[in-house]
């Protein structure tokens, strides 16, 4: 293993608990349309995926008779309205970031506006000097490794000297294909075979992540 000198974090579900809030919003919208599931169902459906991708799946699963673009716009309005009031940082993330001196960057499939809003509301933005890498700006979404290659260039190190912290299969695939050392942040979930095969390390929360990252960046 090469010396690890920099670190990239996914945003939703790693730095901020936005995926849970997004699932709450989606659950409410689907209930209005007569689709009664629960928040964990929709969380599993949307985690780590493009909004347009999981909207296509939902429309196919539940045969929704409306404009997908309008549905997406309504969903984004609801999320942006609730973010400033309800969004929280992931437990332990401030303590983790305060202890890191290595170069760091945020790498997300979300629009730049959503990333910046989430980081600002939770006060996580103060730990990052570099602009977040947004798939919407690059027009390249995880699992395409291009987003992580771009992140490595922004960090100023080759991918093999960078850590990626991800909470989704798509993110792990992208980071692995780009050549990053990968850490699966699988809080409250049992890692499946793909995660165990693809991730260099798996952690269950920020306490484990904190200890691991300090060790990796020190060595």
N, C-alpha and C positions, 0 to 999 in steps of 0.2 A: 504494500500500500504506500502510495506517495505521501509526502508530508501534506497535511491538510491546512490550508491557510485562509480560507474564506467560506462563507456559508450563505445559502439561499433558502428562503422560507416560502412555502405556499402561504396564502393569506387566509382564505375561508376554511375554518376548521382547524387551523394550526396556530395562527396569531389571534384571530378574532372568531367568536362563536357565531358567525353569520349563517352558517349552513342550517343550524337549528332554527334560527329566526326565519330564514327563507322557507324552511319546511312548514313552519307555523303559518306563514302567509299563504303558501300554496294550499295547505290543508283547508284554510278558511275559504279560499276562492273555490275550491272543488266542492266543498259542502254547499256553497250557494248554488252550485250546479247539480246538486242531488247526488254527488259522489261522496260516499261516507267511508273513509278509511281512517288512518290515524297519522300523527306526525312522524313516527318512525318509518312508516311505509314511504312517505314522500321524501324523507331524509335519505333513505337508501337509494331512491330513484334519482335524486338530483346531485348527490355528492360527487364533486370533481368533474362534472359534465357541463358542457355549454348549455345555456338556457334554451336555445333553439333546438338542441338535440333532445332534451327531455320533454320539451313541449310537443315535439312530433310524436314521441312515444305515448304521452298522455292522450293526445288526440286520437291515436290509433287504439289505445286500450279502452277508452271510454266513449268513443264515437261522438266527440263534442262537435256540435254544429254551430261554429262561429269562426270568426277570422283569427287565425293563430297570431298574426301581428298585433291585433287589438288585445288579445289575451296577454301577450308578452308585455305590451305597454302598460296594461292594468296591473300586472304582477310587479313590474319594476316601480311603478308609482307607489304601490302599497309598501314594498320593501323600503324604498327611500324615505317614505313618511315615518316608518316605524324605527328605522335605524337610529336616529338621534336620541330616541327615548329609551329603547330597549336593548340595543346592541352592547355586548360585554366582550372584554378580552378573554381569551382562553385562560383558564386558571393557571397561575404561575408564570405567565408569559413576561410580565414586567421584570420579575426577579431574574428570569433567564437572560433577557436582553441586556439588563444592567451589568451582567457579568461577562459579556462578550466584548472584546476589543477588536477582534478580527473584522475585516471588511464584510459587509452583509447587504443583502438585497431581497426584495419581495418579488416573487414570480407567480403570477396568477392568470387563470383563464378568464377572469372577470374584466369588465370594462374599467378603464383607468379611473373614471369618476367614482365608481363603486369602491374600488380599492382604497382610494385616497379618503373617501368619506368614512369608511370603516376604520382605517388607521387613525384618522383624526378624532373621531368620536370616542375611541377607546384610549386615546393618548399614546398609542403605540408608534405613531409617526415620528416621535422625537428620537427614536433609536436608529432611524434610517436616514442617511444623507443622500443616498442615490434614489433617483426616481424609480418607482416600481416598474417592473416589466409586465406589461399587459398584453395578453394574446390578441386583444382587439386592435391594439396599436400595430402589432407585428403582422396581424392576419395569419397567425399560426398558433393553433391550439394544441395543448397537451391531448394526446400522447405524442404529438410531433416533437422531436427533440430540439428543433430549431429554437424554441423559446428558452431552453436552458443553455444552448450554445451562446445565444445573445447575452444571457445573464452572466456567463463566465467572462465574456469580453468586457462587460460593464464592471465586473469585479477586478479585472486585470490579472486573472490567473487562468491557467489551462483547466479544463473541466476536471481532470484527475486530481487536482489540488483543491477542489471545492466540495462542500457537503450540500446535499439537498434534503430538506425536511418536508415530507409529503404525507397527506392523509387519504390519498385516493389511488386507485390502480392506474388511472391515466397519468397522474403526476409521476408515480414511480416509474412507469414505462418511459416517459419522456426523459426523466433525469438519468435513468440507467443507460438509455440509448445514447445520451449525450456524453456519457463517461464520468458522471458525478459519483461520489460516494453517497449512497442513499440511506436515509433513515426514515422508516415508516412510523408515523405518529398515529397510533391506532388506539386512541383513548376510548375505553369502555367497549371495545370490540375484540372479538377473537380473530387473529390474523388467519386468513385462508392460505391455501398452498401457494398461490401465486405470490402473495406478499412474502411468505417465508423464503421462497426461491429467489425473488428479485431484489429484495431489500438487503443491504449489508447488515443493518441492525433494525430491530423493532422495539419501540418503547410504548408504554401504556399511559403516559402523561408527562407533564412538563418537569416533574421532579426527576424522573428517569432521564428525560431529554437533557436537562440542565447538567446532570452529572456526566452524561455521555459526551455532550458537546465540549464541555470544559476539558475532558480527557483527550478527545480527538484533536482539538485545536492546540492543546499544550504540547502534545507529542509531535 
